[in-house]
């Protein structure tokens, strides 16, 4: 997510150079791809947080997919849609051939649509997880509050940030999908304020809300909530020779 912020900011910075040299295809390609593709890192970061949070709370059973598979499945889908968008966008803006422009545009549109569908499914996954924990695990739901923690240190604050991220990313994805459907010369692509209102602003809100509620502050360690019995089971699952060395008495 941090890396994505840097590349996205660099993409925005290249708009200043492009304003001075609007005839430069190289600057345009760099600006377009960095601005369009960098948010894939924000999306991947949000995917990872849900799996880690479920494991930390020991509420894995309330996810429709196992936590490890949540990260693997959705990050892989993010990578695939990233590659499709990158190839399609490069082909569409780096050639003068009408057929290749159309092919690149269709590829880019397919990547954007698949990313939108994937993230919409992830949002549904998050809603189901939240609802199940609230209904079935009241002790987990109010654990931080019962421990006397402030609301800003309650794990539910991080959950709220994830919902904000989902809403803002869905708004941005819907905008990019509509823009791709219109084509490179459509009204959405050529109207400056729409880019800032429906792309830059939602992404800014998404990242800005994570700053005071950085996930590492709520999930310091996945093993932090593992009980003694689970730790014993982990030891038993270790290599026998290593386990024996742990239990071997030390001579005086």
N, C-alpha and C positions, 0 to 999 in steps of 0.2 A: 504493500500500500504506500509506503514511504517512497519507494523507487518510482511508483506510478505518479506520485505528486511531482517529483522532479522532472520527469519526462513530459508530463502534461504542461507544467509551467514553461518548460523550454519550448514546447510547441506553441504556446500562446505568445512567447517572446518573439518567435520567428514571424509573427504577424506584423510586427513593426518593420522588419526587414522587407517583408513582402509588400507592405504599403509603399515603400520607397522604390521597390523593383517589381512591379506587378507583372512584368514580362518574364520573370525568372521561373521556369518550370521546376528547377531543383528546389528552390525555397518553398514553392507551393506544395510539392510532394512531401517535403519534410514536415511542413506545418500541418498539412491535412492528416497525414498518417499518425503523427504524434498526438494530435488533439483527439482523433477518432479512436485510436487503439489504446492509449494510456489508461482509460477507465477500466479496461479489462483487468488491470492490477487491483483496482478498488473492489471489483466484483469478486475476484479470487480471494482477496483478504477477508471479505465478508463470509465467503464459503467456509474458510478455515476456522473462523471464530465460532460458528455454530457447533461444529464437531468438538472443538476444544471445550466449549462451555458445557455441552451435554456430558462429556466425560468427567469434567471437574465436579459437576453437581451429582454425578452417579445417577443420571436420569436417561441413560442410553436407550432404555426400552421404550421411551416415549417418542423417539424419532422413527419415522417411517423407514429410514435406512440406517444401518450401523454407522456410528460416528466416523470411523476410518473410511468407510465407503462414501460418506457424504463429501468429505474433502476430495477423495480420489475421483469420484464420479463427476462432480461439478467443476473441479479445477481442470480435469481433462476436457470437459465440454467447453470450458472457457478458452483453453488452448486451441482446440479445434476451430471454434468460431473466430478466434483471433487470427489464425492462419488464413482462414477463408476470406475474412475481411481484408487482411493485408494483401493477399494475392489479387483479389478483386479490385481493391482501391488502386493498387499500383498499375494494374493493366488499364483501368479506366482513365487514369489521368496522365499516363506516360506515353500514350500513343495518339496518333491522329486517325487511325483506321476506324471507321464507324462501327464495323462489325466487332472489333476488339473492344471498343468502348462499351458497346452494348453487352458483350460477354462479361467484361469486368464489372459493369454496373449490376448485372444480374447476380454475379458471384458475391459482390459486396452486400447486396440486398438480402441474399440467402443467409450470409453470415450474421447480419444484424437481426434478422427474424429469428434465427435459431438461438442466438444469445438472449433475445427477449423472452422467448418461450422457456428456455432453460432457467432464467432468473425468476420468471413468474412461478415456475414449479418450485423453485427453492423458497420463494416467499410463502407459498402454500405450506411447505414443509415446516417453516418457522412458525406459522400460525398454528398448525396442528400441535407442534411441540409445546408451545406456550399454553395452549388450551388444556392439553393433557396434564402438564405439570401443575397448573392452577387447580384443576379439578381433583387430581389423584394424590398430589404430594404437597399438602399445605405446609408441612414442616420445612420442606425444601424451599417453597415459595416465599416463606417469611423468615428464613434462616438468618439472613443478615440483619434484618430489622429486629428480630428477637435477640440477636447478639449485641444490640445497642449501637450498630453502625449507622452513620448518617446516610441519608438517601443517596448522596453522591458516591457513597462507597458500597451501596447495595448492588448485588449482581443484576437486579432487575433494571437498574439504570443503564447497564450495558445492553440489556435486552431491548430497552427503549431506543437506544442509539441504533441498534441493528434494524429496527422497524423504520426509523427515519432513513437509514441508508437504503432500505428496500424501496421505499416510496420514491425517493429522489432518483435512484438509478432506474426505476421503472418509467418515471417521467422522461428522463433522458433517453432511454431506449425507445420509448414510443415516438419521441421527436425524431430520432435518427432513422427509425423504421419508415416514418412518413416522409422524411427527407429523401431517403433512398428510393422510395416508391415514385416520387416526383422526378427524380433524376438530378444531375449536376446543375442544370439550368432552371430548376423549379423555384418557386417563390420562397420556400423554406431555405434553400441553399444560398439564395442571393439576398436575403433580408438579414442585415446584421443584428438587429435587436433581438430577433427570434433565436439566433445562436446563443446570445448571452443569457436570454431569459429561460430557455428550455434545455440548454446544454451546460454552459459554464456555471450558472447560479445553482442548479440542483446538485452538481458535482461539488461545488464549494460547500454547500450546506452539509452534504454527505461527509466530507472530510473534516469540516470544522467541528461537527458534533463528536467526532472520534478523539479530537485533541484533548479535551478535559476528561474524557472517559476512555482512555487508551486501554485496550483489552488486557494488556500485561498487568495492569494494576488490579484487575478483578480476578484474573486467572494466573497467579504467580507460578503455579506448578500444577500439572495434571495429577500428580501423586499426592497433592496436599490433602485431598479428601479420601485417600485410600485407607481403610481401616486395618487393624492388626491382622485379622484373619486373612484378608486379601493379600497382605504383604507376605504372610506365611505361605500362602498358595503360590505366590510368585517365586519364593525361594525353592519350593519343592519342584517347580517347573524348570529350575536351572539345571545346568549340567551337573550330574552326580559328583564328579570329582571336585567341581568348584564348590558345590554345596558342602561336601565333606571337609574341604579346606577351611570353610567358614566355621564349622563346628569342632575342628581339631583343637584340643587343649594346648595352650602355650606353656612350654617348660619354663620353670623358674630359672 
